[in-house]
């Protein structure tokens, strides 16, 4: 049976029609900006740079993507900080108009409308601070600290516990060896979970407080180009490491919150210094195990 947001806390998104065209435009814009980074960063020695430039002008997505990966790997090895320029472009907020347009495709609008439909009140939908992130995961153990353990999105974002995340893979990492997302179906039913701050200061679900939780029941992302998932922000999930030596994974995440219901006071989010999970949900903030 196909998973759904209501029963499982996540569901795959069918990428077709106007949504597919919008994602394709975003992918090509990211490729074009990667050329800007290479040119302005004076990294002219990257292998296949000119072939990538020509392919972006005339080639198909299937032809462009492996060259894109090669350029990203070259940037990671030549000057890792340059990859940060790509992250900055798509994060807090997404600066590319093609990325922001995803919110308004009919396919995404329908998922949002169905998720927030509630006869008791009219949703008041906003995009949270930190709600848009373009994750760039190059190879290397030094990047593992950015992979989050079992967590909910809500403690990081606040604003409202009625919140929806869209997860979009923008590189072809078939087989998920380059990492991805692992979701634990049905865990959204716990509501806002007991949480602690882990080794790197990351918020983690205190899974020991939920003896019924079975970590062997999970669903991993496939890693295909343009794979997309909708995930309830209360669904427990973890990010998987990039275990490869020759792949970069790029994932775009964008979110929507309903601040008409389930919100923290004034819909505060992480943009305000006083908005911290441990203060707003003191009864659910627990000591780290051990």
Secondary structure, DSSP 4 states (H G I P E B T S, - for coil): ----HHHHSEEE----HHHHHHHHHHHHHHHHHHHHHHHHTT-TT-TTHHHHHHHHHH--HHHHHHHHHHHHHHHHHH-HHHHHHHHHHTSSS---HHHHGGGGSHHHHHHHHHHH--TTS---EEPPTT--EEEEE-SSGGGGGGS--SB-SHHHHBSBSSEEEEEEE-S--TTSTT-EEEE-TTGGGG-SPPEEE-TTS-EEE-GGG-TT--TT--EE----TT-EEEEETTS-EEEEP---SS--EEEEEEEEEETTSSBPGGG-BTTSTT--HHHHTGGGB-PPP-
